[in-house]
Amino acid sequence: MLASKEKKTLGILALAGVEPYKEKPKEEYMNQAQRDHFTSILEAWRIQLRIEVERTVDHMKDEAANFPDPVDRAAQEEEFSLELRARDRERRLIRKIEKTLSKIESDDFGFCQCCGIEIGIRRLEARPTADLCIDCKTLDEIKEKQNIG
């Protein structure tokens, strides 16, 4: 059965074991409770990514074999290459998480780097490392498409 072998992935909030943040009326944006909420999400995410990196290292040590058949050897090298690319992306994400955690500590979290407005709780819960509001991010993506195309 294919379904039983599929890896189930959890959302960032579920991974951190937290519920979506419930804002109180007239609550100040990025108060201590909100910063604590995002700190717990980011720390859980960072831990999960580090576990994945360790799992890959262990897997590659365990599975490394010198296959006499060139096709088997090539298949293993391709598998390892794909895993290493995924882990490289995760390593970069870990650095971005750590940068975001330092922004929380310096009270510089939750505001757009471009225009300075609030990014918003829901957007940050979907992507805690976001540093642009949705409007600036949309413009950034449009500019990127124009430069590529």
C-alpha angles and dihedrals in degrees: 000000000000095000093060091055095050114110111237113220124202126219118250094257093049090046090055091044093236134128122231110281114263110213118216121223112277091002115162114250115251095008120163094274091054093046090050089050092054093041091058091047093049095045092050090048092050092050092050092050092049090051089053091051090051091047090054093050091050092046093051092049092049096043099041108118136157101236114198090210110082092212092055091046092050092049091052092047090051091050091050091047092054091048092049092051090051091049091048089056089048091050089054089048090052089055090050090049091051090049089051092049089054089051089055090052091051093046090243096116128112099028127105113257090213107045103009099234124133113280092208136242097257094049090048091049089053093045112010093185093057112130099176130066116242093260095051091044091052091051090047091053092048091052090048091052091049092051093049098041 
